[in-house]
Amino acid sequence: MDLLDANILIGAFRTDDPDNAVLRAYLEDSLSSGGLVTFPPLVETAFYRITTHPKIFKTPSSFAEASKFMQAILTSGAFRESRWTASTRERWQHWCRSLALSGDDINDACLAAIATDQGCRLVSRDRGFARFRGMGWWNPVDDES
């Protein structure tokens, strides 16, 4: 199962993203090939916050447009809810302490902990995920370079 970072969803959704074709193809293939995807509410919230933000995009998406895209994923049959467990919390806090994380990196450690505890491959364009030892990570854009 792949745990998707918000930047994958945003890139697949926004046609003005330079990686849109690659990310859309990856997501469509994942949803139609019998693979499973997941993401926590943190990622879903980030997707809406960023795609509808007028200071990020010259022409932001409407909530209705973003919601239609998200609902297609959630109702695809390939989506599974992410779990948050005591083990996940412990791993997350360990990485935050041991790597001296702060700011946005704390969110990254949270996604990495969820992916690791659920046995998922984390899919993200953020190469910073390589720092989390023992976690499977993949950037679909790297395969297109």
N, C-alpha and C positions, 0 to 999 in steps of 0.2 A: 504494500500500500504506500502511496506517495502522500506526504504531508506538504501541502502547498503554502508557500510564503505569499504574502499579499502582492509582492512585486510580480509574481507569475500571473496571478489573476488580473491585476491591473494591466499588464502588458498584453494579455490575451484579449482583454475587453476593449482597450483604447486603440482605435485604428491609427491614431497619430503616434503611437509608440514605435520606435525604430525596430523593435523585435516582435512586433505584433504577429506577423505571418508565422514565425517559428513557434511562438508561444501558443497561438490559437491552434495550430496544427497539433502540437503536443497535447494540449488540453482536450481537443476534440477526439484525438486518437485514444487518449486515456479513458475518456468517458464512454467511448463506443466499443472498445476492445475487450471489455470484461475486467479491466483493471479497477482498482479502488483508489479513491482519493479522500483525504480528510483535511480539515483545518479547524483550529479552535475559534471561538468567538472573537478573540483578539485579532485574528486575521480578517475575519468578515467585517468587523468594525473598521479596521484600517482601510479595507477596500472601499467601503462607502465614504469614509472620511476623505480619502485622497481623491477618488474619482469625481466627487461632487464639489471639490474645493475651488473657489474662484481665484484664489491666489496661487494655485498650482497649475491650473490649466486656463488658457485664454478662453476656451469654451468648455467649461466643466460639463460633465454628464449630469443629467437630471437623476434624482433618486429613482424615479420610475424606470429609466433606462438601465441603471445599475442593478436595480432589484430584479428586472426581467432576466438579465444575465445570471445573477446569483441564483435565482429560482431554477433556472435551467440546470445548473450544477446540482443543487440540493435535491431536486426531484428526478435526477438522471438514473437513479438506481445504483450508481457507482459511488455515491457519497456516503461516508460513515462519520458519525459524530466522534470527535476527539474526547478522550477521557483525561481527567485530571485526578491523579492519585497522590497519596502521601509519598510514594517513591518518586513520582515526578517532581513534586515540590522539593524533596531532598536533593535530587540531582540538580535542579535549577539553582537552588541556593548554594550548593557546592561550587558550581561553575561561576556563579556571580562572585563568590568569595575568592576562590583560587585563581581566577583570571582578573581579579580586581576590576570588575565591570561596573559601568555606570551608564546613565542615560539610555539611549536607544539599544545599546548592547544588552541591557537587561531583558528587553523583549526578545532579542535573538536567542539568549540563553533559555528563555521559556519555551520557544519553539523547538530548540534543539533537545531539551529535556523531554518534551512531549513525544517528539519523533523517536528518540532513543527508547523511551519506555514502552512505546507501542510497536516497536520493531519496524518503523517506517523509514523510508528514504525521504530526506528533506529536500524539496525541490525549490531552488531559489537562485536568483541572479546575484545575490550577495555573497561574494567570495569569502567574506569574514566568517562564514560558518565552518570553514576548514579548521578553525581553532578548536572546535569541540571534538575531542578525541573519542573514538568509539561510535561516532554517529555517521551513518551513511548520508552523503550529500551529493547533489547533482545539479548542474546548471545546464538546461537544455540549449541555451544559446552557445555555450562552448563547443558543442558538437557541430554547430553550423559554421564555425570560424574557419 
